[in-house]
Amino acid sequence: MTPAEDVATLYEAMLAGRDKVHPSVSSTGRLGHEYYNTLGYVPYNVGINENAARTLEYAYDDWCIAQTAKMLGKDEDAKRLEKASQNYKNMFDPETRLMRGRNEDGTFQSPFSPYKWGDAFTEGNSWHYTWSVFHDVDGLASLMGGREAFATMLDSVFVVPPIYDDSYYGFRIHEITEMQVADMGNYAHGNQPAQHMIYLYNYAGQPWKAQYWTREVMDRLYSSKPDGYCGDEDNGQTSAWYVFSALGFYPVCPGADEYAVGSPVFRKAVIHLENGNTIEIDAPENSSENRYVGKMAIDGKVSERPFLSYSTLLEGAKVRFEMEPENLCCLHGLRLCIVCSMLSAAALHNLTRRTHRRICRSRCRGGRDLCRHGRRQTPDTALGDGARGMRNLAAGSDDNRRMALLPRRAVDSPLGREQTAPQPLQRNVRLSAEAG
């Protein structure tokens, strides 16, 4: 904790860093600040590598500095900095719904592949850095077309194959290998830029997917063996992700008074704070099968949101999770895996047990997500238990529910040719069902 008397001095240092860069260590300070502070982004074509990543990180940094300005009562500074924190929007390409390098004249980089590592990004690709808007997730969702479209794009990260373009480096860096070994689509937990991404499902109103994927990552990518880390342990972040996630929550946006809820691993955990207070976390029904949060209560009061407040926990709190298992489809008893949970209702009606086994690409030990037919008709809340959040699936057009990975004809290949996006998973399932 920074002593109060030092905050003002550190604030001046933060402001000074906005328009300076170390003469020989360009990662210290802000390389490209001249462009960022005038255009609102670091251009792709001015000789500054990793320009899109820099822009996204500078925007978040400005938001953090703005919070300090508010603490010090510097309201005008705070307004200016919060405006600058919206510069992430300059990197968003509405055609692909992804972050993309942008030239000095305002045009987006071309050719463009969301699978290309490095270049406009740092040890990652557009699929990873698109989510680097920690401070304004709702704003990012709005750019993508709303919460449903936002969730679909999150789904797509896990559904697209773990392919890559390493032409920027000239060889396959170890982070790419770690992504492929993880076998979670283009999700790369072995490097830090996308580790928060899973928890963004909470902001999309689909927290059960955050609960599913946090357990998958903890179960599959961590162990107590010598090779128990799935990648880099930079500054302790990969360990910190596990510690927080095992407790059941995670700080998506450091600097905000909020933790996003996931799926706790322990039946009971006690945290002794340095101020003398205690946080007790109870999940008595917890098990490898009971990974979903049916209800969460804070000091006996049921929460309607999948979030915890830092200020509440700091005062000491008792958090109780009621954990639940997977749910069976009420129509024909299929156990739905996370892949099948993304399908439309019509596609699921066409499924048989045999075709379900054939098309399901995940380890389908049971239906780890939600029943798409809405067995439970309980009131909708932010926390999902079984059919919550999915019970209105039958309403609306099938096109709105289908698994659209990317807009058709949306991205350029590394060779400059237009590249067609993958066929929606729903269509593949229907073809399989008809064949079966």
Stockholm file with secondary structure:
# STOCKHOLM 1.0

chainA/1-436         MTPAEDVATLYEAMLAGRDKVHPSVSSTGRLGHEYYNTLGYVPYNVGINENAARTLEYAYDDWCIAQTAKMLGKDEDAKRLEKASQNYKNMFDPETRLMRGRNEDGTFQSPFSPYKWGDAFTEGNSWHYTWSVFHDVDGLASLMGGREAFATMLDSVFVVPPIYDDSYYGFRIHEITEMQVADMGNYAHGNQPAQHMIYLYNYAGQPWKAQYWTREVMDRLYSSKPDGYCGDEDNGQTSAWYVFSALGFYPVCPGADEYAVGSPVFRKAVIHLENGNTIEIDAPENSSENRYVGKMAIDGKVSERPFLSYSTLLEGAKVRFEMEPENLCCLHGLRLCIVCSMLSAAALHNLTRRTHRRICRSRCRGGRDLCRHGRRQTPDTALGDGARGMRNLAAGSDDNRRMALLPRRAVDSPLGREQTAPQPLQRNVRLSAEAG
#=GR chainA/1-436 SS CCCHHHHHHHHHHHHHGGGCBCSSCTTTBTTTHHHHHHHSSCCTTSSCTTHHHHHHHHHHHHHHHHHHHHHTTCHHHHHHHHHHGGGGGGGEETTTTEECCBCTTSCBCSSCCTTBCSTTSSSSCHHHHTTCCTTCHHHHHHHHTSHHHHHHHHHHHHHSCSCCBCTTTTSCCHHHHHHHHHTSTTCCTTSGGGTTGGGGGGTTTCHHHHHHHHHHHHHHHCCSSTTCCCSCCGGGHHHHHHHHHHHTEECSSTTSSCEEECCCCCSEEEEECTTSCEEEEECTTCCSSCCEEEEEEETTEECSSSEECHHHHHTCEEEEEEEECCCBCTTTCCBCCTTGGGSCHHHHHTCCHHHHHHHCCSCCSSCCSCCTTCCCCCCCCSSCSTTTTTTTTTSSCHHHHSCCCSCTTCEECTTSCEECCCCCHHHHHHHHHHHC
#=GC SS_cons         CCCHHHHHHHHHHHHHGGGCBCSSCTTTBTTTHHHHHHHSSCCTTSSCTTHHHHHHHHHHHHHHHHHHHHHTTCHHHHHHHHHHGGGGGGGEETTTTEECCBCTTSCBCSSCCTTBCSTTSSSSCHHHHTTCCTTCHHHHHHHHTSHHHHHHHHHHHHHSCSCCBCTTTTSCCHHHHHHHHHTSTTCCTTSGGGTTGGGGGGTTTCHHHHHHHHHHHHHHHCCSSTTCCCSCCGGGHHHHHHHHHHHTEECSSTTSSCEEECCCCCSEEEEECTTSCEEEEECTTCCSSCCEEEEEEETTEECSSSEECHHHHHTCEEEEEEEECCCBCTTTCCBCCTTGGGSCHHHHHTCCHHHHHHHCCSCCSSCCSCCTTCCCCCCCCSSCSTTTTTTTTTSSCHHHHSCCCSCTTCEECTTSCEECCCCCHHHHHHHHHHHC
//
